[in-house]
Amino acid sequence: MIDIREKVQFVPHLDCGSLILGGEPHVIHCHYYNHFLQTSIEDADGIYPAEQVLVGTAQEIGHSQFRKLFQEKGIQDERERKSFVEVVYSLLGMGKVSLENVSAEGGEISTPYEHYAYTYAATFPPRPKGKRGVAYFSQGYLAGAIEAICDLPLGSMGSRQTACLTQGDPAVSWEFFRLREPLPLQPSVGEGRYQTASLPQPPHTRVPFQAIRDAVLGLPLGPDPETGLIEAFDVVLTRLPGNYYALISERHFQHMLSAIGPDVIPLVLDMLVESGHVCAFNTLGGIMCSAEWDAVVRPYLDNPADWLYGIVALMPALGWGIVEPLTYPSSHSWTVSLHNWYETTAIAALPNGHTLTYSPFAEGIMNGILALVYQAGIAEKRLTFDGELYGSLFRTGRTYQSTFHQSRLQGAPTDVVEGHVAR
């Protein structure tokens, strides 16, 4: 019998800058970004039912992904399907689960290792009793997986979280139950409205884009066999479906606009931009201070601009898309084109249209990497990434802001964004 782990592999689509598993593009992020984005959405729960967005989106993706994977791999046996889901769950860096006690009628899953709960409990004070736990993605993703395992229609399985590490419980637990009426969920957009592009090799730099991308694709960023968590670059990583991040951002924006009106637009957009800014500083900053960066990228860095070339060269290996520099970087501004940027690609494919008109995540990333190089001075010194450093640098606001000169979400053929000193 073939080891299930041999059947589970991300397939790099090199001309898209994406990593595909079961028809879903996957992206690498760290726990700082995961928590900032989720908490920002969760804080709106008094305005609209935010849990429905966080759980329902994950359920749509889990159901679509595992139906496709079971079909692709020819897996019919229920026990093998369960084992397959358990392996994929850990491969994403989400932790360790056992689906032994679930069926088409539901059941319970419990684990001491779940990415959101484990990293939250290690970083923040306990949440008060009575407040929900933080394992929303797992709750929805596993509900969708159970539906796929049991050949149930999407939305058949209800769920609730019953225990969480963030409340001092020894494990995270969820209860799943068959619904009389299905939830109003939609199948995942899959690979979305994807684009293809050639990996660029900008002039005026020795940074080899292809060699860096290929080297990062080859890094052993697998889960710990005991915990199912991925610890690297001084953060805890996940490799989640990019559609999840993109769609919870879009749906959060839609709900806030519907509930409050146009006055809320600047506030919500700024929060989504800030989540990308936090991601740039912690995930990408951690990469730029890592031993892997020193080995693979640093030998080619002759000046601060090369640090920007180096970090965008590896973004396709993170599954984010292909970044093409259009101007030479400076401390004042830098313009790039984004091909198959994962947030844009998912949102553009929504069958009923979208509300976002550009990628706020991309804006935050652009602002953050410019600040890392030209404000924090990462090219000259090692940085320690903590709240104190972040607060000292951005106490009066972000140093850089970005302007989209073209946006696929407004009908342009590609995204073109300029990062520049804040005006």
Order of alpha helices (4+ residues) and beta strands (2+ residues): alpha-beta-beta-beta-alpha-alpha-alpha-beta-beta-alpha-alpha-beta-beta-alpha-beta-beta-alpha-alpha-alpha-alpha-alpha-beta-beta-alpha-alpha-alpha-beta-beta
